[in-house]
Amino acid sequence: MIKKIIIKVVVFIFIFTILLIGCARDTINTTNSAKVDNSDIQSKMSKYIKNYSAKNKFSGTVLIAKDNEVILDNGYGMADKNNKIANKSKTVFEIASLTKQFTATAILMLQEKKLLSVQDTVDKYIPDYPEGDKIKIYSLLTHTSGIPDYNQPSKKGKYTYTPLEIIELFKNKPLKFVTGTKYEYSGSNYILLGYIIEKVSGMKYEQYVEKNIFKPLKLNNTGFLSNKRTIKNKAIGYYLSKKQDKYKPAFNSESSTQYSAGGIYSTVKDLYTWDNALLGKKLINKKSLNDMITPRLHSYGYGLIITKKGNGDKMIWDNGSILGYSSYIGKNINKNYVIIILSNKYPYNVIPIVSGLSDILEMKK
């Protein structure tokens, strides 16, 4: 009887051991498979960008992350042609209209503190603004105000502008349509939002964003062009000269007029940190984020574009361009990947690169 029990125990232990080894093998195989897949995707993307760069003269930095893991973070082309300085992961670029998502976030942070409401009208903060009693902060956030885009002045005139002086550039122009009836992208909307942030917080726009966003997130290579200081590792912007049919160094545009609509510089790594914090609700709460990424007219939320791909995947993204620079940041919510591209060429359409990289990430190539 005792022998039978011992035999049963030995058999049980033997079977259990075999099963345990099998499970361990399965686990090891799965882990190795995942690593091979990531390596394969990384190799394909790197090859794609290099080929694209060679054919289309792409110059800039690209960061790609999938499932919260950075799988590509490289520079391509030259940050400074004359001095033969290559673009690298740490290279700094002007991000142009990507600035708007920082501005929109700052507005929502103030709303959470009950210092303003997106339903407030502009006349509450600028009493003499034409039609100010009909234009809401919400209309500015969503580009549905009808306020025309302002023209950036040349260097020949005044070189440094205050927020109110920028507002004077478009303040008295007639609305292009009745507020709330249409969508039309206009930097003027976000200039007004920057000024409202100053009025409500009692701080300069740049100071508020630095204190409440840049410093908490440790975005050490992100800042404002209007500070007039030398920016370390900044790429020179190049624009296409139609007369000479080649790219030439872009002259420095009047940085103070870009303000809260386009005045931030950054790196791909800092923007990745920013994107994770924003969509991870580390800066604003769930309700605020939902409001921000809910598409209104023309798929625009607050400082971000929200669209669906052909396969139904939800994309949260935006792009920007200014003389010498192009930028893009986008996240596929369903497939959990992020693509960030900063380029020091203008005009340059980075969307084809995004499309090609998305195909690889979704295993279409």
N, C-alpha and C positions, 0 to 999 in steps of 0.2 A: 504493500500500500504506500509506504513511504517512498519507495523507488519510483512508483508511478507519479507521485506528486512532484518529486525532484525532476523527473523527465519532462513533465508538463511545464515546470518553471523554466527549465533550460530551453525548451522549444519556444516558449513565449519570449524569453530574452533574445533568443536568436532572431525570431521573426521581427521583434521590435527594433533590434539593431539594424536589420536589413532595411526596414522601412525608414528608419532615421537617416541612414546613409543615402537612401534614394531621395529623400526630401532635401538633404544637404546638397546633393548633386544638382537637383532641380533648381535650388536657390542659387548655386554658383553659376549654373548655365544661364539663368535669367539675368543675373548681374552682369556677366560677361557679354551677353547679347545686347544689353542696354548700352554698355560702354562702346561696343563695336558700332552700334547704330549712331550714337552721338559723334563718334569719330568719323564715320562715313558721311554724315550730314555736314560736319565741319569741313571736311575735305572738299565736298562738292560745292559748298558755299564759297570757300576760299578760291577755288578754281574759277567759279562763275564770276566773282567780282574782279579777279585779276584779268580774265579775258575781256570782261565788259570795260574795265578801266583802260586796257590797251586799245580797244577799238573806238571807244567813245570819249576817251580822255578824262574819265572821272578822276576827281581829285578830292580827297576828304578822308573821313574816319567813319568806320562802321562798327556798331556793336549789336550783336544778336544774342538773345537769351531764350532758352526754352525750358519750361518746367522749373523756373527760378534758378537756372544755371546758365552762366555766361558761356557760350560755346564759340563765339567769335568776337574779337576785339582788336581790330587792326587799322592801320593807316595806309592810305594809297596816294600816290602822287606827291606833289611838293607843297609844303607850307610856305616856302620862300624860294622861288626859283633862282634868284640872283645869288643867294648865299647857299644854295643847294641843301636846304633843310627839308627833310621829308616829313610828311604828316605822320603822326603817331597817335597812340591811344590817348595820350595826355594833351594833345593839341587843342587849343581853344579856338572856338568859332563864334561869330555872331549868329544868334539863333532866330533873329527876326520875329515873325509872328507867333512863334512858340511862346513868346513872352506873354501872350494873352491868357494862356491857361494859368499862369502864376497870378495875374491880375484878377481873374475870375475867382480863383481860390481865396485870395485876400478878401474879396467882397463877401464871400460866403463865411469866412472866419469872423468877420465883423457882424454879420447877420446872426450867427450863432451866439454872439455876445450881446445880442439885442441892441446893437448900436445903430443899426439901419435895417431896412427891409428891401428886398428886391422889388417890392410893389411901391416903394417911395418914388415920387416924381422928381425930376431934375431940379425944378424950381426950389425945392427944399434946401438945396445945397448951392445953387447958383440962381438967386432970385430973379435976375433980369434975363435969364436965358429964353430966347424966343420959343414959344410953344412948350416951354418947360413944364407947364402944368399938365401936359398930355403925354410927355415922354417919361417912361418909367425906367428904373435901373434895369429891370428885366428886359426892356426893349434894347438897351445898350448891350447887355450881355449876349443877346441872341441876334444882333445885327438887324433888328426889325424897326429901328427908330425912324429911318428915312433921312437921317443926317448924312450929308455928302462927305466923301472921303476928303481929307485935307491934302493939299499939295505941299510937300516938304520944300522949304525955301532953299535957295542956293547959298553958297558961302559969301556971296557978294554983299549981302545985307548983314543984319545982326547975327552974330555967331552963336550966342547962347540964349536959349529961350526958357522962360519960366512956364509952368503949366498954364497959367492964365493967358500968357502971350501965345501959346500954341492954340488954345481954345479960340482966341480972337481970329485965327487964320480961317476958321470955318463957321464961327458962331452966327454970323449974319447971313449966311447962305440959305436960301429957301430949302425946305424939306423936299426930297425927291419923290416921296409918296406919303400917304397918310400913315402915321405911326401904327404899327401892328398889322398892317395889311400885306406886307411883302418882306422878303429877305433881300438884303444887299450888303455885301461885306464892306465895312468902312472902319478904318483905323480910328476915325474921330470918336466912335463909340467908346473905345477903350482908353482914349486920352481922357475923356470925361470921367470914366471909372477911376482912373488914377488920381484925378483931382478930388473926387468924392472920398476916396480912401484917405487922402490928406486931411480933408475937412473933418471927417469923423474921428480919425485916430489921433489927430493933433501932431502927427509926424509927417516927414516927407515920405512920399511913396516908396522911394528906394530904401529908406531906413526901416519902414514898416515891413517890407518884404524880406530884407536882410535879417531883421530881428526875429520874425515869426516863421520864416521858411528856410532861408539859406543856412543860418547858424544852427537851428535845431537838427537839420538834416546833414549838417557838416558838408555842405556843398562848397568846398574850399576853392574850387576853380570856376565858380560862377559869380557873376557880378554885373554891374551896370556900366555901359559905355560912357554914360554922362559924367562919370567920376573924373574923367580927364587924366587918368594915370596910365602909366605904361602897363600893359597886360602881358604877363609872362607866358611864353609859349603860344602866343596868338598867331594864327595863320593869316597871311596876307590874302585879301580877297582879290579875285581876278574877274574881269568882265570881258565879254567878246566884243572886240572892236570891228564893226562892220566894214569900215573903210580899209583896214589892214587885214581883215579876216584872221585875226589871232587874238589870244587872250592877253590883256594888259592889266597891270595893277590898278585896282579901283581906287579912286580918291576917297578920302574919309568923308562920309556923309555927315550932316549936322546931327550929331548923336543926341543932343538934348531934345530934339523934336520927335525922336522915336519913343522916348519916355515909356509909358505903361503899355504902349501898343507894340513895341518892337525893340526895346533898348537893352535886352539882356544878352550876355555872352556866357558860354558854358562849354562843357566837354561831354562826350557820349557817356562816360561813366557817371558823371553828376546827373545827367538827364535820366539815366537808368535808376539811380537812387530816388530821384524825384518821382518818376512814374510809379515805382513800387510803393512809395509813401502815399501818394495821392490816391491811387486805386485801392490801396490797402487800408484806407480810412485812418491814416495816422495824423492827418492834418485837419480833416473835416469829418463830420459824422455821416452816418449812413444816409440820412435824409438829404443832406446837402449834396453828397456825392451822387445820389440818384437824380436829383434835380439837375446837376451839372452834366450828367451823361444821358439825359433824356432828350432825344432829337426833337427839335421844333421845326420851323420852316427850313427847308433845304438841308435837312439832316444835321443842323447845327444845334449844339446844346449851349453850354456856357464855356467859351474858349476852346471847345473841342468839337470834332466832327464824329458822328456816330452813324455807321452804315452797316449793311449786311452784305456779305459776299454771296456769290451765286449758290454756294453750298449751304447757306444759312448761317454761317459763322458771323458773330458780332465783332466788328472792328471799332476801336476807339482810337482816334488818330488826329493828327493835324500836320500841316507843313507850313513852311515860310520861305520867303526870299527877300533879299535886299541886295543892293548893288555889291557884287562880289561874293555873296553867300547864298546857299540854299540849305534847307533843313527839313527833317521829317522825324516824327516819332509816332509809332503805332503799336497797339497790342491786339492780338487776336484772343478774345476772351475764351472761346471754346477750345482752341488748340493750345492756349497758354504759351504763346511766344511773343517776344517783343523785338521790333526792329527799329534801330535808331541810326540815322544817317546825317552827318554834317559835312557839307561841301564848301570849298572855298572857290567855287566858280559860279558865274552868273551870266546870262540865264542858263540854268541847268535843271532839267527835269529828272528828279531822283525817283519818280514813281515807277519807271520801268525796272529799276534795280530792285525796288520793293517787291514788285510783282514776281520777278525771277526768283528772289530769295524765298518768298512765300511759297512758291511752287515746290522748292526743294524741301522746305520745312514740313510741307504737307505731303511730301513723298510723291509728287507728281512728275519729278524728273529723276 
